[in-house]
């Protein structure tokens, strides 16, 4: 049996494993969305969301939702950009 203890932002189980604290996680997502929504160009927002999503899909999706952006569209763009980069690199090697 595992008991979770929470003190401010720290959430630990009795076996010293980190667990998610829903309220702290939501505050982080809200703060990121607020900061990124404050005059940051959409392209930069999307790049940051791609990073967040790669690290933790829940964070990436949450921030995208907070900015009223579609996470599926953003992750699809990343895949398309990666394919374009690979094609360009291959052309340089051939040429």
ZAMARGU-4260 file (C-alpha; in steps of 0.2 Angstrom, whole numbers, plus 5000, padded with zeros to 4 digits):
<rodrens>
0) 5000/5000/5000 | 5006/5017/4995 | 5001/5033/5005 | 5004/5050/4996 | 5009/5065/5006
5) 5008/5082/4999 | 5017/5098/5006 | 5015/5113/4995 | 5021/5108/4978 | 5030/5092/4983
10) 5020/5075/4981 | 5029/5060/4987 | 5023/5042/4991 | 5029/5033/5007 | 5041/5024/4996
15) 5049/5040/4990 | 5042/5040/4972 | 5036/5056/4964 | 5017/5056/4960 | 5007/5069/4951
20) 4998/5082/4961 | 4983/5087/4950 | 4981/5105/4957 | 5000/5109/4955 | 5000/5101/4937
25) 4985/5112/4932 | 4993/5128/4939 | 5008/5124/4929 | 4998/5121/4913 | 4988/5137/4917
30) 5004/5147/4920 | 5012/5141/4904 | 4996/5144/4893 | 4995/5162/4901 | 5013/5166/4897
35) 5013/5159/4880 | 4997/5167/4876 | 5003/5185/4881 | 5009/5191/4864 | 5020/5176/4859
40) 5019/5171/4840 | 5009/5156/4836 | 5024/5147/4828 | 5033/5149/4845 | 5018/5143/4855
45) 5017/5127/4843 | 5036/5124/4845 | 5035/5125/4864 | 5019/5113/4864 | 5029/5101/4854
50) 5042/5101/4867 | 5030/5099/4881 | 5021/5085/4872 | 5037/5076/4869 | 5042/5077/4887
55) 5024/5073/4894 | 5009/5072/4882 | 4997/5078/4896 | 5007/5094/4898 | 5007/5097/4879
60) 4989/5094/4877 | 4984/5104/4892 | 4994/5119/4886 | 4987/5117/4868 | 4970/5117/4876
65) 4974/5132/4886 | 4979/5142/4871 | 4964/5135/4861 | 4976/5126/4849 | 4973/5108/4842
70) 4986/5096/4848 | 4984/5084/4834 | 4987/5098/4821 | 5003/5103/4831 | 5010/5086/4832
75) 5005/5083/4814 | 5015/5098/4809 | 5030/5092/4819 | 5030/5075/4809 | 5028/5084/4792
80) 5043/5096/4797 | 5053/5081/4802 | 5050/5073/4785 | 5054/5088/4776 | 5071/5090/4785
85) 5075/5072/4781 | 5072/5075/4763 | 5082/5090/4762 | 5097/5082/4771 | 5096/5067/4759
90) 5096/5079/4744 | 5112/5087/4751 | 5120/5070/4753 | 5116/5066/4735 | 5121/5082/4728
</rodrens>
